[in-house]
Amino acid sequence: MDTFSELRHEAHERHDVLTNSCFVCGITRAAYEDLGLQHGPTFDQHRDEVHNVWNYVYFYLYLQRKDPTEYNGVESYVSTMLREKNLGLF
C-alpha cells in the first residue's frame, strides 16, 4: 500500500508542477498572478501559447537541419548558446 501511495503522491506533485509553473521560464502561477496584469495573457495562455515548449523544440530541430552559413542573427545567437549549453536565453 505504501508504494501505491508514494506513486500517487509523486504523480500528483508532477501534475501540480506542470499545471502551476512555466516549463520555459520557471515562473509559477502564483508569481504570475501577483503581477496583476489587467490586459495581458492569463497564466494558462502564457504557459500554453506564449511559452509553448513545443515551439522551442521545433526551433531547435529547425536549427539542426538548417545550414549554419544561412543563419540570421537570432538563429546564430541561439545556436551558439545551445552549443555552449547555456540556457540563459530562455
C-alpha positions as CSV (number, residue, x, y, z in Angstrom):
1,M,0.0,0.0,0.0
2,D,2.8,2.4,0.8
3,T,4.3,2.0,-2.7
4,F,1.0,2.9,-4.4
5,S,0.5,5.9,-2.0
6,E,4.0,7.1,-2.9
7,L,3.4,6.7,-6.6
8,R,0.1,8.6,-6.4
9,H,1.8,11.4,-4.4
10,E,4.6,11.7,-6.9
11,A,2.1,11.8,-9.8
12,H,0.1,14.5,-8.0
13,E,3.3,16.5,-7.5
14,R,4.3,16.2,-11.2
15,H,0.8,17.3,-12.3
16,D,1.0,20.2,-9.9
17,V,4.3,21.4,-11.2
18,L,3.2,21.0,-14.8
19,T,0.0,22.9,-14.2
20,N,1.3,25.6,-12.0
21,S,4.7,26.5,-13.4
22,C,6.0,27.5,-16.8
23,F,8.5,24.9,-18.1
24,V,10.4,27.5,-20.2
25,C,10.8,30.5,-17.8
26,G,10.1,28.8,-14.5
27,I,7.6,31.4,-13.2
28,T,4.9,30.0,-11.0
29,R,1.1,30.6,-11.4
30,A,1.1,32.5,-8.0
31,A,4.0,34.8,-9.0
32,Y,2.5,35.5,-12.4
33,E,-0.9,36.3,-10.9
34,D,0.8,38.5,-8.3
35,L,1.9,40.7,-11.2
36,G,-1.7,41.8,-11.6
37,L,-1.7,42.1,-15.4
38,Q,-5.0,43.6,-16.4
39,H,-4.7,43.2,-20.2
40,G,-2.0,40.6,-20.6
41,P,-2.4,36.9,-21.2
42,T,-3.6,34.7,-18.3
43,F,-1.1,32.3,-16.8
44,D,-2.5,29.4,-18.8
45,Q,-2.1,31.4,-22.0
46,H,1.4,32.3,-21.0
47,R,2.3,28.7,-20.3
48,D,0.5,27.1,-23.3
49,E,0.8,29.7,-26.0
50,V,3.5,32.3,-25.3
51,H,6.0,29.8,-23.9
52,N,4.7,26.7,-25.7
53,V,7.5,24.2,-25.1
54,W,6.9,22.5,-28.5
55,N,7.8,25.8,-30.3
56,Y,11.2,25.7,-28.7
57,V,11.7,22.0,-29.6
58,Y,10.6,22.7,-33.2
59,F,13.0,25.7,-33.4
60,Y,15.9,23.6,-32.1
61,L,15.2,20.9,-34.7
62,Y,14.9,23.6,-37.4
63,L,18.4,24.9,-36.5
64,Q,19.8,21.4,-36.6
65,R,18.6,21.0,-40.1
66,K,19.5,24.4,-41.5
67,D,22.9,25.2,-42.9
68,P,24.7,27.3,-40.3
69,T,26.1,29.6,-43.0
70,E,22.5,30.7,-43.7
71,Y,21.6,31.6,-40.1
72,N,20.3,35.1,-39.4
73,G,21.4,36.9,-36.3
74,V,18.9,35.4,-33.9
75,E,19.5,31.9,-35.2
76,S,23.3,32.3,-34.8
77,Y,22.9,33.6,-31.3
78,V,20.5,30.8,-30.2
79,S,22.7,28.1,-31.9
80,T,25.8,29.4,-30.1
81,M,24.0,29.5,-26.8
82,L,22.7,25.9,-27.2
83,R,26.1,24.6,-28.4
84,E,27.7,26.1,-25.3
85,K,24.9,24.5,-23.2
86,N,24.0,28.0,-22.0
87,L,20.2,28.0,-21.4
88,G,20.2,31.7,-20.3
89,L,18.3,32.6,-23.5
90,F,15.2,31.0,-22.0
